[in-house]
Amino acid sequence: MSEVTFEMYMKAVNRILTDRVMLSSQDLPDIAYYDMYNDGVTPAEAAQEALIEAGAPDELINSIVVS
């Protein structure tokens, strides 16, 4: 099985974000996605962090299922 690349990771983050808020990571404030990727943060957790930094309401942030 191959390792998840950063490109694959960001595609997953963006898929989660566009499903929830119809925006991508490019539309939200910059956060340290690469550091999160290296630290083993899941794409769902990264999407939540992006929404937190953007000031999204808690109910929207909590609507992202983190496994």
C-alpha positions, -999 to +999 in steps of 0.1 A: +000+000+000+014+034-009+018+063+014-006+092+013+011+121-004+006+157+006-013+163-027-037+134-018-041+148+017-050+182+005-075+167-020-092+150+010-092+182+030-107+202+001-133+176-005-145+178+031-145+216+030-164+219-003-189+193+009-196+214+041-191+250+032-186+251-006-152+266-002-117+251-005-086+256+016-075+283-009-106+303+001-099+302+038-071+317+060-037+301+056-029+274+082+000+250+085-015+221+064+019+206+056+029+205+093-005+189+101+001+164+073+036+156+088+022+153+123-005+128+113-035+150+116-064+136+097-079+156+068-111+160+088-092+175+117-073+198+093-107+209+078-120+216+113-089+236+121-093+256+089-129+264+098-119+274+134-093+298+120-119+312+096-142+319+126-169+295+115-197+287+139-192+257+162-222+238+147-205+239+113-171+229+127-187+200+147-206+188+116-173+174+103-170+138+115-135+131+129-127+094+131 
